[in-house]
Amino acid sequence: MKSAYTYVPSKMLNGDAEYLRERSFTRWMSPDLNQAASDFLRNLGLFPIYVESSKDNLRRSLHWQLPEGGACEVRSAHTLAQFMEFDNANIDRGWPLLSLHIGEGDVYSAVWVSPEAFKSAQRVLAGYGITPASRMLVT
């Protein structure tokens, strides 16, 4: 039986980083356009560090260059049950949850990174004024 967790999503902090974020996210796109943009950016060596889904099923993301040897998994616009399934698989392989956005209608979008990339990824998020997500074991 899997352990139960409660999740704290990432937050976008007010301040100087707001201006940077406004110009760094991809535009809001439909899922098919978002996938094409993500594939293009991946070919340039850029991977999502934070992903959001809107109430209109549009998506946008913030990309970064993974450190050498790092890897990430990105899942957007899923139900809580689907998100928990992905999270449990990442817990099993030892990958921390980096960022989490919970949109209207409880739509979950998350990024997990390999342990060797986690600290670097947290620093990048902080530079954009985004807090990392967290999971806490429910006892």
C-alpha positions in Angstrom: 0.0 0.0 0.0 1.3 3.4 -0.9 1.7 6.2 1.6 -0.7 9.1 1.5 0.7 12.6 0.9 -0.7 16.1 1.0 0.7 18.5 -1.6 1.7 22.1 -1.5 1.7 23.6 -5.0 4.3 26.1 -6.2 3.6 29.8 -5.7 4.5 32.7 -7.8 5.9 35.4 -5.5 5.3 39.1 -6.0 8.3 41.4 -6.7 11.0 41.9 -9.2 10.7 38.4 -10.7 7.1 39.1 -11.9 8.5 41.1 -14.8 10.9 38.4 -15.7 8.2 35.7 -15.6 5.9 37.7 -17.8 8.5 37.6 -20.6 9.9 34.1 -20.0 6.9 31.8 -20.1 5.7 30.4 -23.4 2.5 31.9 -24.7 -0.8 30.1 -23.7 -1.3 27.4 -26.3 -3.6 24.5 -27.1 -2.3 21.1 -26.1 -1.2 20.2 -29.6 0.6 23.5 -30.2 2.1 23.2 -26.7 3.5 19.7 -27.5 5.0 21.0 -30.7 6.6 23.9 -28.9 7.9 21.6 -26.2 9.4 19.3 -28.8 11.1 22.2 -30.5 12.5 23.5 -27.3 13.7 20.1 -26.2 15.6 19.8 -29.5 17.3 23.1 -28.4 18.2 21.5 -25.0 15.5 23.3 -23.0 13.1 21.4 -20.7 10.0 22.6 -18.7 10.7 23.5 -15.2 7.2 24.8 -14.5 3.9 24.2 -16.3 0.4 25.6 -16.0 -3.0 24.7 -17.4 -5.8 27.2 -17.7 -9.5 26.7 -17.3 -9.8 26.8 -21.1 -7.4 23.8 -21.5 -4.6 26.0 -22.6 -1.0 25.5 -21.4 2.1 27.5 -20.9 5.5 26.7 -19.4 8.9 28.0 -18.3 11.9 26.2 -19.8 15.5 25.8 -18.7 18.6 23.9 -19.6 19.1 20.8 -17.5 22.5 20.3 -15.9 24.6 17.5 -17.5 23.3 14.1 -16.4 19.9 15.6 -15.3 16.5 14.5 -16.4 12.9 15.5 -15.9 9.4 14.3 -16.3 6.5 16.7 -17.1 2.8 15.9 -16.8 0.2 18.6 -17.5 -3.6 18.8 -17.2 -4.3 15.7 -15.2 -6.7 14.7 -12.5 -5.6 14.3 -8.9 -5.7 10.5 -9.3 -3.6 10.6 -12.4 -1.1 13.0 -10.8 -0.8 10.8 -7.7 -0.1 7.8 -10.0 2.7 9.7 -11.6 4.0 11.0 -8.3 4.0 7.5 -6.8 6.1 6.2 -9.7 8.5 9.1 -9.2 8.7 8.4 -5.5 9.6 4.8 -6.3 12.5 5.9 -8.5 13.6 8.6 -6.1 12.8 11.6 -8.1 11.6 14.7 -6.2 8.6 16.8 -7.1 9.9 20.1 -8.3 6.9 22.2 -9.3 3.2 21.8 -9.2 0.3 23.9 -10.5 -3.2 23.1 -9.5 -5.6 24.9 -11.9 -9.3 25.5 -11.8 -11.3 22.4 -11.7 -8.4 20.6 -9.9 -6.3 20.2 -13.0 -2.8 19.1 -11.9 0.4 20.0 -13.9 3.8 18.9 -12.4 7.5 18.6 -13.0 9.7 16.0 -11.4 13.5 16.0 -11.8 16.3 13.6 -11.2 18.0 14.0 -7.8 21.2 15.3 -9.4 19.3 18.2 -11.0 17.1 19.1 -8.1 19.2 21.8 -6.3 20.0 23.5 -9.6 16.3 23.4 -10.6 15.3 25.0 -7.3 17.8 27.8 -7.8 16.3 28.5 -11.3 12.8 28.5 -9.9 13.9 30.9 -7.2 15.3 33.3 -9.8 11.9 33.4 -11.4 10.2 34.0 -8.0 8.5 30.5 -8.1 8.6 28.3 -5.0 9.2 24.6 -5.4 6.3 22.3 -4.7 6.4 20.0 -1.7 4.8 16.8 -0.6 4.2 15.9 3.1 3.5 12.4 4.4 0.1 12.2 6.1 0.3 10.3 9.3 
